[in-house]
Amino acid sequence: MTVLTLAFGQIRLRPAAFVGLAAALFLAVGAVTLFGELMAAALTAPAGRERAAAGPGLGLIAGAFGEIAVLVAFFVVVNTLGFAVRQQHRELALLRTVAATPGQVRRLVRRQVLAMVLLVSPPGCAAGAVGAGWFLDALLARGMAAPGSTIPRSPVPMLVAVAASVGVGLLSAAFAAHRISRIAPAAAMTASTVEHGRTGLLRVVGGLIVLTGGGMLCRLVATQPPEKAGQAALLTALVMLVAVALLGPLLAGPLVVVLGAPIRAVARRSGWLADANLRGYTNRLAAAVTPVALLVGLSCTMVFMTSTVERAAQRLRGTSLTTVTSASDVWLRQAELAMLVCFAAVSTVNTLAALTADRRREFALLGLVGATRRQLVRMLCTETLLIAAVGVALGTAVAGIVGGAFNLTVTGSALPSVPLGDYAWIALGAAALIAPGILCTGLRATSGPATELVGGQRG
């Protein structure tokens, strides 16, 4: 009962830390419900009518969309839960110093996750069911689902969605609470305020393994028929972005040095301070650029693939490629892109807001040594530009590699087709999404007397 009281106490004390987690779990529950309902509709469609549907059919659409959307949704859940736990690091460290056992700390985090899942499951399931009905109606209107298909009245998809969210949440909680629960109580307080500069060996090895798997998937994409390579390319992009997340501390630092040179030359003081902050906290930098890379990488991969197929179809009229550029197929790709962007946007805003709020003491210490609030805001603006540049560069690199593999199977050339106008809008959109998360949270974090902020809670 005491652990449960502490769990709800932390949620009430830090509602902002759990808003992102609630949004991520809401999206996860909604996504699994939506595609579960569509799969159930495909399984219960009138016998013999599925052949009347144009395109791949409801079952394949639900499976292909659900595969990517659910993976991205749960990736966002893992990411946001990590930040929710990180913002409680000081409180969890204090519990360890007053004799809380590692098991009690882990149970505290697990109960927080369960509470959030139970809180968002009813609206998440309802939103997923409504979305499934809308999506099925749109497919029926375009002749892409068997006539007479309906969403069955069954609680199974919703129960599966809740069970899957609970399972992923508990697994994520185990990883998130592992470090603070296993170290000695005397070291817990120090660990809550100091970032370790080294990247763990297991993380590097895991990143290299995932990167190798992504390379193998790229080779598979390059050898698939065009009509089958599209969904494989999206899965490949997601695997490559997971590798970027794992290897982020090793990749982001050098990119800051290269991309930050022009900024440091123009804004010497704020540029130097922003560069020192980002390179001095590589784990924090990697956490900031990962959701940006996810957003840009998935969006650019979809745009590059669409441009490749459209250009190939224009050159090869009358071939099977023209079926890939139909209005219905374009609508499907746009719907999938909108869904993935929604997931990635939630992760981006939550991550950057949580990271910036977590720096309240850092800003206060800079204020005590003479930095004005205006100087801190200029520093944050410079950091925003650098984070956007690094995130866009990593996402573009992944999209370029995957898009090149897809282009190879469609046209025979390994150079991806890049529509510069669409690419520019994606990059600008990512930067516009980053700025409010950092600057608005930064303005709030720099308000108040510096002496109080130094002694107060983190975030």
C-alpha positions in Angstrom: 0.0 0.0 0.0 2.9 2.3 0.8 4.5 1.7 -2.7 1.1 2.4 -4.4 0.7 5.6 -2.4 4.2 6.8 -3.4 3.5 5.9 -7.1 0.4 8.1 -7.2 2.1 10.7 -5.2 4.8 11.1 -7.8 2.3 11.3 -10.6 0.5 14.1 -8.7 3.7 15.8 -7.9 5.1 15.7 -11.4 2.2 15.7 -13.8 4.3 17.2 -16.6 6.7 14.2 -16.4 3.8 11.8 -17.1 1.9 13.7 -19.7 4.3 12.5 -22.4 4.1 8.9 -21.1 0.3 9.1 -21.1 0.2 10.4 -24.7 2.6 7.7 -25.8 0.5 4.9 -24.1 -2.7 6.4 -25.5 -1.2 6.2 -29.1 0.0 2.7 -28.5 -3.4 1.5 -27.2 -5.2 3.3 -30.0 -2.9 1.9 -32.7 -3.1 -1.7 -31.6 -6.9 -1.4 -31.2 -7.3 0.2 -34.6 -5.3 -2.4 -36.6 -6.7 -5.2 -34.5 -10.2 -4.1 -35.4 -9.3 -3.9 -39.0 -7.7 -7.4 -38.9 -10.9 -8.7 -37.3 -12.9 -7.1 -40.0 -10.8 -8.8 -42.6 -11.1 -12.2 -40.9 -14.9 -11.9 -40.7 -15.4 -10.5 -44.2 -18.0 -12.3 -46.4 -16.5 -15.4 -48.0 -15.4 -15.0 -51.5 -15.7 -11.2 -51.6 -12.1 -10.3 -50.7 -11.1 -10.8 -54.3 -13.4 -8.0 -55.3 -11.2 -5.5 -53.4 -8.7 -3.5 -55.4 -5.1 -3.5 -54.2 -3.6 -5.8 -51.5 -6.8 -6.2 -49.5 -7.9 -5.3 -46.0 -5.9 -8.0 -44.2 -2.6 -7.1 -45.8 -3.2 -3.4 -45.3 -4.0 -3.8 -41.7 -1.0 -6.1 -41.2 1.5 -3.8 -43.0 0.3 -0.6 -41.4 0.0 -2.2 -38.0 3.5 -3.7 -38.1 5.2 -0.3 -38.5 2.8 1.8 -36.5 2.8 -0.5 -33.5 6.6 -0.8 -33.5 6.9 3.0 -33.6 4.3 3.5 -30.9 6.1 1.2 -28.5 9.4 2.7 -29.4 7.9 6.0 -28.3 6.6 4.4 -25.1 10.0 3.1 -24.1 11.6 6.5 -24.8 9.0 8.5 -22.8 9.0 6.2 -19.9 12.8 6.5 -19.6 12.4 10.3 -19.3 9.6 10.0 -16.8 11.9 7.8 -14.6 14.8 10.1 -15.2 12.9 13.1 -13.9 12.2 11.2 -10.7 15.9 10.2 -10.3 16.5 12.5 -7.3 13.4 11.2 -5.5 14.2 7.6 -6.2 17.8 8.2 -5.0 16.4 9.7 -1.8 14.3 6.6 -1.3 17.4 4.4 -1.7 19.2 6.4 1.0 16.4 5.9 3.5 16.5 2.1 3.2 14.2 1.5 0.2 15.1 -1.8 -1.4 15.8 -2.2 -5.1 12.7 -4.3 -5.4 10.6 -1.5 -3.9 12.0 1.0 -6.3 11.2 -1.3 -9.2 7.7 -1.9 -7.9 7.1 1.8 -7.6 8.0 2.4 -11.3 5.9 -0.6 -12.3 2.8 0.7 -10.5 3.2 4.1 -12.1 3.2 2.4 -15.5 0.1 0.3 -14.6 -1.7 3.4 -13.3 -1.0 5.3 -16.6 -2.1 2.3 -18.8 -5.3 1.9 -16.8 -5.9 5.7 -17.1 -5.4 5.9 -20.9 -6.9 2.6 -21.9 -10.6 3.5 -22.1 -10.0 6.7 -24.2 -7.3 4.9 -26.2 -9.5 1.9 -27.1 -12.4 4.2 -27.9 -10.2 6.3 -30.2 -8.8 3.2 -31.9 -12.3 1.8 -32.5 -13.5 5.1 -34.0 -10.4 5.3 -36.1 -10.9 1.7 -37.3 -14.4 2.6 -38.4 -13.3 5.7 -40.3 -10.4 3.9 -41.9 -12.6 1.0 -43.0 -15.1 3.4 -44.5 -12.3 5.2 -46.4 -11.0 1.8 -47.8 -14.5 0.7 -48.8 -15.1 4.0 -50.6 -11.9 3.4 -52.6 -12.7 -0.2 -53.3 -9.8 -1.5 -51.2 -11.8 -3.6 -48.8 -14.3 -6.4 -49.5 -17.8 -5.1 -49.9 -19.9 -5.7 -46.8 -16.9 -5.7 -44.5 -17.7 -4.4 -41.0 -16.0 -4.0 -37.7 -17.1 -6.9 -35.5 -18.4 -6.2 -32.1 -15.7 -8.0 -30.1 -13.7 -6.8 -27.1 -10.7 -9.0 -28.2 -8.8 -6.3 -30.1 -9.1 -3.9 -27.2 -8.1 -6.5 -24.6 -5.0 -7.4 -26.8 -4.2 -3.7 -27.0 -4.3 -3.2 -23.3 -2.4 -6.4 -22.6 0.3 -5.5 -25.1 0.7 -2.0 -23.6 1.0 -3.4 -20.1 3.6 -5.9 -21.3 5.7 -3.3 -23.1 5.3 -0.8 -20.2 6.4 -3.3 -17.6 9.4 -4.4 -19.7 10.3 -0.8 -20.3 10.0 -0.1 -16.5 12.4 -2.9 -15.7 15.0 -1.3 -17.9 14.3 2.2 -16.8 14.6 1.4 -13.1 17.5 -1.0 -13.4 20.3 1.5 -12.9 19.0 3.4 -9.9 17.8 0.3 -8.2 21.0 -1.7 -8.5 23.6 0.9 -7.3 24.5 1.4 -3.6 22.3 3.9 -1.7 25.3 6.1 -0.9 26.0 6.5 -4.7 22.4 7.0 -5.6 22.4 10.8 -4.9 25.5 11.4 -6.9 24.2 9.3 -9.7 21.1 11.4 -9.8 23.0 14.6 -10.6 26.0 13.4 -12.7 25.9 12.1 -16.2 28.4 9.3 -17.0 30.5 10.3 -20.0 31.1 6.8 -21.3 28.8 4.9 -23.5 28.2 1.4 -22.2 29.8 -1.5 -24.1 26.5 -3.4 -24.3 24.9 -0.4 -25.9 27.6 -0.1 -28.5 27.6 -3.8 -29.3 23.8 -3.8 -29.5 23.9 -0.8 -31.8 26.4 -2.4 -34.1 24.3 -5.6 -34.2 21.2 -3.7 -35.0 23.1 -1.6 -37.6 24.3 -4.8 -39.2 20.7 -6.1 -39.3 19.7 -2.9 -40.9 22.3 -3.3 -43.6 21.1 -6.9 -44.3 17.5 -5.6 -44.6 18.7 -2.9 -47.0 20.2 -5.6 -49.2 16.9 -7.4 -49.0 15.0 -4.3 -50.1 17.3 -3.9 -53.1 16.5 -7.4 -54.3 12.7 -7.4 -53.7 10.1 -6.7 -56.4 8.9 -3.0 -56.3 5.5 -3.9 -55.1 7.0 -5.7 -52.1 10.0 -3.5 -51.3 8.0 -0.5 -50.0 6.9 -1.9 -46.7 10.2 -3.7 -46.2 11.9 -0.3 -46.7 9.9 1.3 -43.9 10.8 -1.5 -41.6 14.4 -1.2 -42.6 14.3 2.6 -41.8 12.9 1.9 -38.4 15.7 -0.7 -37.6 18.4 1.7 -38.8 16.9 4.5 -36.6 17.0 2.1 -33.6 20.7 1.7 -34.3 21.1 5.5 -34.5 19.4 5.7 -31.0 21.8 3.1 -29.6 24.9 4.6 -31.2 23.7 8.2 -30.7 26.4 9.3 -28.2 29.1 8.2 -30.6 27.5 9.8 -33.7 26.0 13.0 -32.4 29.2 14.5 -30.9 31.3 14.6 -34.1 28.3 15.9 -36.0 28.0 18.8 -33.5 31.6 19.7 -34.1 31.2 19.8 -37.9 27.7 21.3 -38.2 28.3 23.7 -35.3 31.3 25.4 -36.9 29.3 28.0 -38.8 27.1 28.7 -35.8 30.2 29.2 -33.5 31.7 31.5 -36.1 28.6 33.7 -36.2 27.5 33.6 -32.5 30.8 33.2 -30.7 29.7 33.4 -27.0 26.3 31.6 -27.2 27.7 29.2 -29.9 30.7 28.3 -27.8 28.6 27.7 -24.7 25.9 25.7 -26.6 28.7 23.6 -28.2 30.3 22.9 -24.8 27.0 21.9 -23.3 26.1 19.5 -26.1 29.5 17.9 -26.4 29.9 17.7 -22.6 26.7 15.7 -22.2 26.7 13.3 -25.1 24.0 11.0 -23.7 21.7 14.0 -23.3 22.5 15.1 -26.8 21.8 11.7 -28.2 18.5 11.5 -26.4 17.6 14.9 -27.9 18.4 14.1 -31.5 17.0 10.6 -31.6 13.3 11.6 -31.9 14.2 14.3 -34.4 16.0 11.6 -36.5 13.0 9.3 -36.1 10.7 12.0 -37.4 12.9 13.1 -40.3 14.0 9.6 -41.2 10.5 8.0 -41.5 9.1 11.1 -43.3 12.0 11.3 -45.7 12.0 7.6 -46.4 8.3 7.7 -47.4 8.8 10.8 -49.5 11.9 9.5 -51.3 10.1 6.2 -52.0 7.0 8.0 -53.4 9.2 10.2 -55.6 11.1 7.2 -56.9 8.0 5.3 -57.9 6.3 8.3 -59.5 9.3 9.1 -61.6 9.8 5.5 -62.6 6.1 5.2 -63.6 6.4 8.3 -65.7 9.2 6.7 -67.7 7.7 3.2 -67.9 4.0 3.7 -68.8 2.0 0.6 -69.0 4.1 -1.5 -66.6 3.1 -2.8 -63.2 4.7 0.3 -61.6 1.7 2.4 -62.6 -0.5 0.5 -60.2 1.7 1.7 -57.4 1.0 5.3 -58.2 -2.7 5.1 -58.2 -4.7 7.6 -56.2 -5.7 5.0 -53.7 -2.1 4.0 -53.1 -1.0 7.6 -52.7 -3.7 8.0 -50.2 -2.5 5.0 -48.3 1.0 6.2 -48.1 -0.1 9.7 -47.0 -2.3 8.1 -44.2 0.6 6.0 -43.0 3.0 8.9 -43.1 0.6 11.1 -41.1 0.3 8.4 -38.5 4.0 7.9 -38.2 4.6 11.6 -38.0 2.1 11.9 -35.2 3.9 9.2 -33.1 7.3 10.8 -33.8 6.1 14.3 -33.0 4.8 13.2 -29.6 8.2 11.6 -28.9 10.1 14.7 -30.1 8.1 17.3 -28.1 8.1 15.2 -24.9 11.8 14.3 -25.1 13.0 17.8 -25.7 10.7 19.3 -23.0 11.8 16.8 -20.5 15.5 17.2 -21.2 15.2 21.0 -21.0 13.2 21.0 -17.7 15.8 18.6 -16.3 18.4 21.4 -16.6 16.9 23.8 -14.1 19.8 23.6 -11.8 22.3 24.0 -14.6 20.6 27.2 -15.7 20.5 28.4 -12.1 24.3 27.8 -11.7 25.0 29.8 -14.8 22.8 32.6 -13.5 24.8 32.6 -10.2 28.1 33.1 -12.1 26.7 36.1 -14.0 24.7 34.8 -17.0 21.6 36.8 -17.7 18.3 35.3 -18.7 18.7 36.8 -22.2 22.1 35.1 -22.6 20.6 31.7 -21.5 17.8 32.1 -24.0 20.3 32.8 -26.8 22.2 29.7 -25.7 19.1 27.6 -25.9 18.3 29.1 -29.4 21.8 28.0 -30.5 21.3 24.6 -29.0 18.0 24.3 -30.8 19.7 25.0 -34.2 22.4 22.4 -33.5 20.0 19.7 -32.3 17.8 20.3 -35.3 20.8 20.1 -37.7 22.2 16.9 -36.1 18.8 15.3 -36.0 18.0 16.2 -39.6 21.4 15.0 -40.7 21.0 11.6 -39.0 17.5 11.1 -40.3 18.5 12.1 -43.8 21.4 9.7 -43.8 19.1 6.8 -42.8 16.5 7.9 -45.4 19.2 8.2 -48.1 20.5 4.7 -47.5 17.1 3.1 -47.4 15.8 5.2 -50.3 18.9 4.3 -52.3 18.2 0.6 -51.7 14.6 1.1 -52.8 15.6 3.1 -55.8 18.0 0.3 -56.8 15.2 -2.2 -57.0 12.9 0.1 -58.9 15.2 1.9 -61.4 18.6 0.2 -61.1 20.3 3.2 -59.6 21.5 3.4 -56.0 21.0 7.2 -55.8 17.7 8.0 -54.1 15.2 10.3 -55.7 15.0 13.4 -53.5 12.2 16.0 -54.1 14.0 19.1 -52.7 10.8 21.0 -52.0 9.2 18.2 -49.9 12.6 17.6 -48.1 12.9 21.3 -47.2 9.4 21.3 -45.7 10.2 18.2 -43.6 13.4 19.8 -42.3 11.7 23.1 -41.5 8.8 21.2 -39.9 11.2 19.3 -37.7 12.9 22.5 -36.6 9.5 24.2 -36.0 8.5 21.3 -33.8 11.8 21.4 -31.8 11.8 25.1 -31.0 8.7 25.2 -28.7 9.7 22.1 -26.8 13.1 23.6 -25.9 12.4 27.4 -25.7 9.1 27.3 -23.9 10.3 24.8 -21.3 13.6 26.7 -21.1 11.9 30.0 -20.3 10.0 28.3 -17.5 13.1 26.6 -16.2 15.1 29.9 -16.1 12.4 31.8 -14.2 12.7 32.3 -10.4 15.6 33.1 -8.1 18.7 31.2 -9.0 19.5 30.3 -5.4 16.1 28.6 -5.0 16.5 26.8 -8.2 19.9 25.4 -7.3 18.5 23.9 -4.1 15.1 22.8 -5.6 14.1 19.7 -7.4 15.2 18.8 -10.8 12.7 19.7 -13.6 
